[in-house]
């Protein structure tokens, strides 16, 4: 009896093979069922491991490719932010078109919650996970989170909107450098030289890249970098941005243009500017990122960087589905942004500073 029990405990499963081969369980199943839709390299690795353990699949394992959950798990940093809400809705609609459903987890920016949610989605046997923000936005990837992801990737492939160094996650990123190119070339073309950049944290990859590109573009156009015009808030919300803009204006620092790190921050900046009896855009131009639904509801309407949420969500979901089904897709794909010009931007006021 004891010997039989020991043998059962050591039995190799399709998920063990998937983990060791660094593929999805569905990919292993396709090899077992003789599907041609698997790359030769993956097939070779899987067959070697099958031989190594003398694996003999049961009926459930052989039928796994036909019994996928058809569910994609999505971990969002905070759906109260309209950016994450719009990306999620775009993913949900794209998944529906492909015959999949989505399961949303809202981490509220808490790393501990992200870990719990990732483990839960793995236990639920979702076909893939898409992570929007949170730990995948870190400039330096958290080692514990990387190790957790690596322990689960064999059975649960993952697509992220940022990066996770040391993992085999697939990345669908917004081209942060290109977004700053669009804004700075537009503002400089309007005669702006005193351009402020407000909001966010430099330990977030996309914000760090934007600040670095901002400095590069100033140098390219022979405009002096003024440290007092670049203000981190530590957050991406309206209250923090309003406080920083208040501080700047109270110190007599009045830029001709402000780049807000997102539309939420822009709302706080607009309030501060109005409270200081400045006009938008006659005295101060304001531009932003994300082009969420609030841009049309602000007065004046907000010039903002757009990511084409429908295309963004479709690319995320199609990548997740392709990886879950064992198809080859690029490890890194970038979303090309565009600039939507509205009422909040105009020529620089005469005299500048």
C-alpha positions in Angstrom: 0.0 0.0 0.0 2.7 2.5 1.0 4.7 1.7 -2.2 1.6 2.3 -4.4 0.8 5.6 -2.6 4.4 6.8 -3.1 4.3 6.0 -6.8 1.0 8.0 -7.2 2.5 11.0 -5.4 5.5 11.0 -7.8 3.4 10.6 -10.9 4.3 13.1 -13.6 1.4 15.2 -15.0 1.0 17.2 -18.2 1.5 20.3 -16.1 4.9 19.1 -14.8 6.0 18.5 -18.4 4.8 21.9 -19.5 6.6 23.6 -16.6 9.9 21.8 -17.4 9.6 22.5 -21.1 8.6 26.1 -20.5 5.5 25.9 -22.6 1.7 25.8 -21.9 -0.1 22.7 -20.9 -2.2 23.1 -24.1 1.0 22.9 -26.2 2.0 19.6 -24.5 -1.5 18.3 -25.2 -1.2 19.2 -28.9 2.1 17.2 -29.1 0.4 14.2 -27.5 -2.5 14.4 -29.9 -0.2 14.8 -33.0 -1.3 18.4 -33.8 0.9 20.1 -36.4 0.4 23.5 -34.8 3.6 23.3 -32.6 7.1 24.5 -33.5 9.7 21.9 -34.0 11.9 23.2 -31.2 9.0 23.1 -28.6 8.0 19.6 -29.9 11.6 18.4 -29.5 11.8 19.7 -25.9 8.4 18.2 -24.9 9.2 14.7 -26.5 12.5 14.6 -24.7 10.8 15.2 -21.3 8.1 12.6 -22.1 10.8 10.1 -22.8 12.8 11.1 -19.8 9.9 10.3 -17.5 8.3 7.5 -19.6 5.1 9.5 -19.5 1.9 7.8 -20.5 -1.0 10.3 -20.8 -4.5 9.4 -19.5 -7.6 10.2 -21.4 -8.1 13.6 -19.7 -4.6 14.7 -20.6 -5.0 13.7 -24.2 -8.2 15.7 -24.4 -6.8 18.8 -22.7 -6.5 20.8 -25.9 -10.2 20.4 -26.3 -11.0 21.3 -22.7 -9.3 24.6 -22.3 -11.1 27.0 -20.0 -11.4 29.7 -22.7 -10.8 32.2 -19.9 -8.2 34.9 -19.9 -7.3 36.3 -16.5 -6.6 40.1 -16.3 -4.8 41.7 -13.4 -5.3 45.5 -13.5 -3.4 48.0 -11.3 -6.5 50.1 -10.5 -9.7 50.2 -12.6 -10.7 53.4 -11.0 -8.2 55.0 -13.3 -10.0 55.5 -16.6 -6.9 54.3 -18.5 -7.1 50.8 -17.0 -10.9 50.8 -17.3 -10.6 51.5 -21.0 -7.9 49.0 -21.6 -9.8 46.3 -19.8 -13.0 46.9 -21.7 -11.0 46.8 -25.0 -9.6 43.4 -23.9 -13.0 42.1 -22.9 -14.5 43.0 -26.3 -11.5 41.5 -28.2 -11.7 38.3 -26.1 -15.4 38.0 -26.8 -14.8 38.1 -30.6 -12.4 35.2 -30.2 -14.8 33.1 -28.1 -13.1 33.8 -24.8 -14.2 35.3 -21.6 -12.2 37.4 -19.1 -11.8 37.3 -15.4 -10.8 40.7 -13.9 -8.7 41.1 -10.8 -8.1 44.6 -9.5 -4.9 44.8 -7.4 -5.4 48.5 -6.3 -1.7 48.9 -6.7 -0.8 46.4 -3.9 2.0 44.0 -4.8 0.8 41.5 -2.2 -2.6 41.4 -3.9 -1.0 40.9 -7.3 0.7 37.8 -6.0 -2.5 36.4 -4.5 -4.4 37.1 -7.7 -1.8 35.5 -10.0 -1.8 32.4 -7.9 -5.6 32.3 -7.9 -5.8 32.6 -11.7 -3.2 29.8 -12.0 -5.4 27.6 -9.7 -8.4 28.5 -11.8 -6.6 27.1 -14.9 -7.1 30.2 -17.0 -5.6 29.8 -20.4 -3.4 32.9 -20.0 -2.9 36.0 -17.9 -2.7 39.6 -19.0 -1.2 42.1 -16.5 -2.0 45.8 -16.9 0.4 47.9 -14.8 1.4 47.3 -11.2 4.7 45.3 -10.8 5.2 45.0 -14.5 5.6 48.8 -14.6 8.6 48.8 -12.2 11.8 50.2 -13.6 13.6 47.5 -11.6 11.6 44.2 -11.5 10.8 42.8 -8.1 12.7 39.6 -7.5 10.0 37.8 -5.6 7.4 38.5 -8.2 9.7 37.4 -11.0 10.3 34.1 -9.2 6.6 33.6 -8.7 5.8 34.3 -12.3 8.6 31.9 -13.4 7.2 29.1 -11.2 3.8 29.4 -13.0 4.7 30.2 -16.6 5.0 26.6 -17.7 1.2 26.1 -17.2 0.0 29.7 -17.4 1.5 32.0 -20.1 1.6 35.7 -19.3 1.4 38.9 -21.4 2.4 42.2 -19.7 2.1 45.9 -20.7 5.5 46.6 -19.2 8.3 44.2 -18.4 9.4 41.5 -16.0 13.2 41.1 -16.2 14.3 37.5 -16.0 11.0 36.0 -17.2 9.7 34.7 -20.5 6.6 36.9 -20.4 5.3 38.4 -23.7 5.3 42.2 -23.8 2.8 44.5 -25.5 4.1 48.0 -24.6 3.1 51.6 -25.5 6.0 53.3 -27.1 6.8 55.8 -24.3 9.6 57.5 -26.2 7.4 58.1 -29.2 4.7 59.6 -27.0 7.2 62.2 -25.7 8.4 62.9 -29.3 4.8 63.7 -30.3 4.2 66.1 -27.4 7.5 67.9 -27.4 7.7 68.4 -31.2 4.1 69.7 -31.1 4.8 72.1 -28.2 8.1 73.4 -29.5 6.5 73.9 -32.9 4.0 76.2 -31.1 6.9 78.3 -29.7 7.0 76.8 -26.2 10.4 76.7 -24.4 9.4 76.7 -20.8 7.7 73.3 -20.7 6.9 71.6 -17.4 6.5 67.9 -16.8 4.3 67.0 -13.8 3.3 63.7 -12.1 4.3 60.2 -11.6 7.4 58.4 -10.2 10.8 57.8 -11.7 10.9 54.2 -10.5 8.1 53.5 -13.0 9.6 52.4 -16.4 7.3 54.5 -18.7 7.7 57.6 -16.6 11.5 57.2 -16.4 11.6 56.8 -20.2 9.4 59.9 -20.8 11.6 62.1 -18.5 14.8 60.9 -20.2 13.3 61.6 -23.7 12.1 65.0 -22.5 15.7 65.9 -21.6 17.0 64.6 -24.9 14.6 66.6 -26.9 15.3 69.8 -25.0 19.0 69.3 -25.8 18.2 68.5 -29.5 16.4 71.9 -29.8 19.1 73.7 -27.8 16.7 74.5 -24.9 18.1 74.7 -21.4 16.9 72.0 -19.0 15.3 73.6 -15.9 15.1 71.2 -13.0 12.3 73.2 -11.3 10.0 72.4 -14.2 10.1 68.6 -13.7 8.0 67.6 -10.7 7.3 64.1 -9.5 4.2 63.8 -7.4 4.7 60.2 -6.3 1.3 59.4 -7.7 -0.8 59.5 -10.8 -3.8 61.3 -9.4 -5.5 64.7 -9.6 -4.8 65.7 -5.9 -1.0 65.2 -6.1 -0.7 67.0 -9.4 -2.8 69.9 -8.2 -0.7 70.2 -5.1 2.6 70.3 -7.2 1.1 72.8 -9.6 0.0 75.0 -6.7 3.5 74.9 -5.3 5.1 75.8 -8.6 2.8 78.8 -9.3 3.0 80.0 -5.7 6.8 80.1 -6.2 6.4 82.3 -9.2 7.4 79.6 -11.7 4.9 79.9 -14.6 5.7 77.7 -17.5 4.1 78.4 -20.9 3.1 74.7 -21.2 2.6 71.7 -18.9 2.8 68.1 -19.8 0.7 66.1 -17.4 1.7 62.4 -16.8 -2.0 61.3 -17.4 -5.5 62.7 -17.7 -6.2 62.3 -14.0 -3.2 64.5 -13.2 -4.2 67.0 -15.9 -7.6 67.5 -14.1 -5.8 68.6 -11.0 -3.4 70.8 -12.9 -6.2 72.5 -14.7 -7.9 73.3 -11.4 -4.7 74.8 -10.0 -4.2 77.0 -13.0 -7.8 78.3 -12.9 -7.5 78.9 -9.2 -4.4 81.1 -9.9 -6.4 83.2 -12.4 -4.5 81.9 -15.4 -6.1 81.1 -18.7 -5.9 77.9 -20.7 -4.3 77.9 -23.2 -3.7 81.7 -23.5 -1.4 81.8 -20.5 -0.6 78.1 -20.0 -1.0 75.3 -22.5 -1.7 71.9 -21.0 -1.3 68.5 -22.7 -1.6 65.0 -21.3 -1.4 61.2 -21.8 -4.0 58.5 -22.2 -6.9 60.3 -24.1 -9.5 58.8 -21.8 -13.2 59.7 -21.8 -12.6 62.6 -19.4 -10.6 64.6 -22.0 -13.8 65.6 -23.8 -15.6 66.5 -20.5 -12.9 68.9 -19.2 -13.2 72.7 -19.9 -11.3 73.4 -22.1 -11.2 70.0 -23.7 -7.8 68.3 -23.3 -5.1 67.7 -25.8 -3.9 64.1 -25.1 -1.9 61.2 -26.4 -4.1 58.4 -27.7 -3.2 54.6 -27.9 -6.2 53.4 -29.9 -7.6 51.3 -27.1 -9.4 48.9 -29.4 -6.2 48.1 -31.2 -4.3 47.9 -27.9 -6.8 45.5 -26.3 -6.9 43.4 -29.4 -3.2 43.0 -29.6 -3.0 42.0 -25.9 -5.7 39.4 -26.2 -4.6 38.0 -29.6 -1.1 37.6 -28.1 -2.4 35.8 -25.0 -4.6 33.5 -27.1 -1.8 32.7 -29.5 0.6 31.8 -26.7 -2.0 29.7 -25.0 -2.6 27.8 -28.2 1.1 27.3 -28.8 1.5 29.6 -31.8 4.6 31.7 -32.3 4.3 35.5 -31.6 6.9 38.2 -31.1 8.2 38.5 -27.5 7.9 42.3 -27.7 5.3 44.3 -29.6 4.9 48.1 -29.4 1.7 50.2 -29.7 2.2 53.3 -31.8 0.6 56.4 -30.1 -1.1 59.4 -31.8 -1.7 62.9 -30.6 -5.3 64.2 -30.4 -5.3 68.0 -30.4 -8.1 69.8 -28.6 -8.8 73.2 -26.9 -6.3 73.1 -24.1 -3.2 73.8 -26.3 -2.1 76.8 -28.2 0.9 79.1 -29.1 3.2 80.1 -26.3 2.4 83.4 -24.6 4.7 86.3 -25.6 7.7 86.7 -23.3 7.7 83.3 -21.8 9.1 83.2 -18.3 
